[in-house]
Amino acid sequence: MNPGIKRPYSKILRKYNIENFEDYVFQYQDFFCNDIVKEPGLTFEYYDLKRCFPNAKFVIIVREPKDNIRSILDRLKIPGNLENLIVNDWPELKKSPAWQINLDSCWLDYCSKSYIDSLAYRWKLSSDTYLKNKNDFILFKYEDFLANKKDSIEKLSYKLSLPVKNDITSYVDKQYQPKGNKINNYKKFYGDNLKYIEEHCIENSKKLGY
């Protein structure tokens, strides 16, 4: 499985019809020819993806929104309670154009009031995509993975008609990214920004069993 496509701004080109999705797929055909294509950003282009690959199986990974957004902020080393976010003030964000786009939802037709507002809106938009197209997706909840990593991955493999070739027991607890900080008080972590998550995500959270 190849790594993700290192061309984050291309999604904006497609949004404004400067580049079409078919040309994008053709340009990166080696990537799209893999048995498994892991690219979270394609969630927002699901309908184009479905049109180009009508026989594909789609997996969506969801996580409780407060935890999901906290995990992203941990990775970027950004607190959750800032009133304003200046890119150049945060080294991890400054060096990553892809994450800069993820913190800007204007190209998704929503001009956010803050970086948390933007991330919460993206969570809602992703979950909307699943909830409107349940029959086309395999739902994989991150919390189920944490509860039983080996079992959840093997069940997913079965649903994807992929054979389980090896025992992954020794790999499931390997830390591939820095471990996030566990939060016991989300109001303290997010401050007034918590309202954006509640505003955007509460309805779909309940539908997904959170």
N, C-alpha and C positions, 0 to 999 in steps of 0.2 A: 504494500500500500504506500503510495507516494505521499509526501507531505503536502499540506495545503498550498494553494496557488498564491504566490507572493506578489499579488497585484491588487491590493485592496481597493484602489480607486476605480477599478473597472466596473464595479456595481453601480457607481454613480453615473458612469457613461451609459450604461444600459438603462438606468432609470430615465434619462433624458434622451433616449433613442439615438445616441451618438454611436453606440455599438449594440448590435442585436445579440440575443442569447445564443442563437445558432452559431454565429461567428466565434463567440466566446468558447463554446464547446469544441468547435473545430480547432481553434488555436491551441487548446489544451486537451486534445483528444487522448494523449497518452495518460493523462490523469483520469479522465472520465472512462477509460477502458479498463480500469481496475475493477476487481470483483467487489471491493468495498471502497466507497468514496466517502471520506470523512471531511465535511466542510460545513460547519454550523451556519455560515453566512448564507448558504443556499436556501435556508428556511424561508427567507424573504423573497425567493424567486421560485417557490415551489411549483406554481402553475406552469411556468416556462419549463422547469425541470421535468414535470410530469408529461408535458407535451413532447419533449425531446426523447424521453425514456419511458414510454407508456407501460412497459413490462417490468420496470424496476420495482423493488420493494423499498419502502421508505421507513426509516427509524427516526423518531424524535425523542430526544432525551430531555426530560423536564426535572426541575428541582424547585423546591419551595422558594418563592421569589426573594424573600429577605435574605435567605442563605445564599441563593444564587448570586445576587448582586453583591453581597458581602464578600463572596469568594473572588469575584472579579476585582473588587477594590483591593483585597489583600494582595492579589497578584500584581497589581499596579502600584501597591504601596501608597494608597490614597485613603484618607479617612472618609467616613460616610456623612459627616455633619457639616461640610463646608457650604457656605452660602454661594460662593462663586469658585469655579475651577479654572485656573490659568495653566494651560498646557506646559509652558516653559518652566513652571515651578516644580514639576514632577518628572524626574529623570526617566522612569519606566514608561511614562506616557509620551514624553517628548520623543523618544527614540522609536516609537511604534505608530506609524500612520494608520495601521489597521485598527488599533484601539482608539485612536483619535476619532475615526469614523464611527466606531461603536458608541461613542459618547456624544454623537451628534445625530439627532433624529430628523433634522430638517429634510434630508433627502428621502425620508420615509413619509413625508407629508405631515410631519408634526414638529412644530418648533417648540422645543421644550423650554421649561423655565429654569432647569438646572440639570446637572449631570445625572442625578438620581432620577429625576423626572424622565430623562431620556432612556436610561437603562430599564426603568419600570415599564415604559411604553413599549420597548423592544420585547420585554418578557410577555406582555399582553399580546402583542402582535404575533409572536411565535406561538403562544398557546391558542390564539384564535385560529391560526392556520391548522393546528391539529384538531381543535374542536369542530371546525367546519368540514373537516375531511377525515373523520375518524376511520372510515373504512379503508383509507389509503395508507394508513400509518400503523406501525408497531410502536406502542408507547413503552418507553423504558424510563422508569423513575429512578433517579439517582439514589434516593433513600433506600430503595429495594436492593440496589447494588451494594450500598454500605452494609446492609444487614446480612447479606450472603453473596459475596462477590463472585465466587466460583460458580455457584448455582445459577445466579442471575445471568451471567455471561453464557453459560451453556444453554439455558432456556432460550436466550436471544438467538444463539446460533441455530437451534432447532427451528425456530420460527422463520429464520432466513434460509432454511434448507442447506445450511453449511455444516459439514461434518466436524465433530469434535475430535481433533487429531492428537492432541497432547494434554497432559495434566498441567493446569496452570496454577496449581496451589501455591507453588513457591514464588509466583510472580505477582499475585493479586495485591499484596501489601507493600510492594515496592513503591516508593515515593518518587513519581516522575516530575512533580512540580513541588515547590515549597508548600508545606502544609499550612492551611489557613488557620486563622485564630477563631476559636469557638466563642460565640457571643451569647451571653445569658440575658442581656438587657438591650434589646433592639432600639428602644426609645433613646437610650443613652448613646448608642453607636450612631444612629442616624439623625438624632435631634429632630428639628422641624421637617427634615427631608423625608421622614417616615410617611408623611401624608401622601406623597406621590406614589409610593408603593401601594398604600391602602386604596388610593383612588383608582389606580389602573388595574391592580392585580387581584383584589379581593374576590370578585365574582368568579373569575376563571380558576382561582385557587381552590375555591369550594367545589367547583365542578370536577377538579382533578383530585379531590380528596385530601386537600391540605387544610 
